[in-house]
């Protein structure tokens, strides 16, 4: 079991004897072929924002916070589902990525209840942490999104409670129940 303060590398380790070299934000790192970019970055000491990925589950790519830029690749792939390739050059912190991440987080927050100060997870909340990491300070859309405040909490499981008002549809809990 891991503590909430333990570092999560984003995706599980890959067992592969063949090593590849990837450059992430100018830092060169050798990792096992098949390692996902988010894990390679974490191993290089580079933190990429994330909500849905964890090193305890296979990657899913739903939150879209871990977007990166890869030299020679169109678009902004999710680093949690993108395997490293030998010679790959990746940027994790650009103005464009910052804007994209902030916009994505803004959508999450617009449908989330504003009860941080009274929430049990206050200051131990990944959503709160990532909002700070991406620099979200304002929500243009208001807070009238589908925040599911009217739905009851499901406290039937002896191991966890499910509060639909806190759900961001990352599927991590569903995947944990199915996979673990």
Residue pairs with C-beta under 8 A, 6 or more apart in sequence:
2 8
2 56
4 124
7 42
8 54
8 55
8 56
9 38
9 39
9 42
9 43
9 55
10 36
10 38
10 39
10 41
10 42
10 48
10 50
10 53
10 54
10 55
10 59
10 66
10 79
10 80
11 35
11 36
11 38
11 39
11 53
11 54
11 55
11 58
11 59
11 80
12 39
12 55
12 56
12 57
12 58
13 32
13 35
13 39
13 55
14 31
14 32
14 33
14 34
14 35
14 36
14 39
15 32
16 32
16 33
16 34
16 35
17 32
18 32
18 33
19 30
19 31
19 32
19 33
20 30
20 31
20 32
20 33
20 84
20 85
20 86
20 87
20 88
21 28
21 29
21 30
21 86
21 87
22 28
22 29
22 31
22 37
22 40
22 84
22 85
22 86
22 87
22 88
22 89
22 90
23 29
23 88
23 89
23 90
24 37
24 40
24 41
24 44
24 46
24 90
24 92
25 41
25 46
25 90
25 91
25 92
25 93
27 44
27 45
27 46
29 40
29 43
29 44
31 39
31 40
31 43
31 84
33 83
33 84
33 86
34 83
34 84
35 83
35 84
36 59
36 79
36 80
36 81
36 82
36 83
36 84
37 48
37 68
37 77
37 79
37 80
37 82
37 83
37 84
37 88
37 90
38 48
38 50
38 53
38 59
38 66
38 79
38 80
39 55
40 84
41 47
41 48
41 79
41 90
41 92
42 48
46 92
47 133
48 65
48 66
48 68
48 79
48 92
49 65
49 66
49 101
49 130
49 133
49 134
50 63
50 65
50 66
50 80
50 130
51 63
51 65
51 108
51 126
51 127
51 130
51 168
51 170
52 60
52 61
52 62
52 63
52 80
52 170
52 171
52 172
53 59
53 60
53 61
53 63
53 66
53 80
54 172
56 176
56 180
57 172
57 175
57 176
57 179
57 180
58 175
58 179
59 78
59 80
59 81
60 80
60 81
60 170
60 171
60 172
60 175
61 78
61 80
61 81
62 169
62 170
62 171
63 104
63 168
63 170
64 78
64 100
64 104
65 101
65 104
65 105
65 130
65 134
66 78
66 79
66 80
67 76
67 77
67 78
67 79
67 97
67 100
67 101
68 76
68 77
68 78
68 79
68 82
68 90
68 91
68 92
68 97
69 76
69 90
69 91
69 92
69 94
69 96
69 97
70 77
70 82
70 88
70 89
70 90
70 91
71 88
71 89
71 90
71 91
76 96
76 97
76 100
79 90
79 92
91 97
98 134
98 135
101 134
102 134
102 135
102 136
104 134
105 130
105 131
105 134
105 136
106 136
106 139
106 140
106 141
107 141
107 145
108 127
108 168
109 127
109 131
109 136
109 139
109 143
110 139
110 141
110 142
110 143
110 144
110 145
111 145
111 146
111 147
112 127
112 143
112 145
112 147
112 165
112 166
112 168
113 147
113 149
113 165
113 166
114 143
116 122
116 125
116 128
119 125
119 166
121 128
121 166
122 128
127 168
147 165
148 164
148 165
148 167
149 165
151 164
151 165
153 161
153 162
153 163
153 164
154 161
154 162
154 163
154 164
155 161
155 162
160 173
162 173
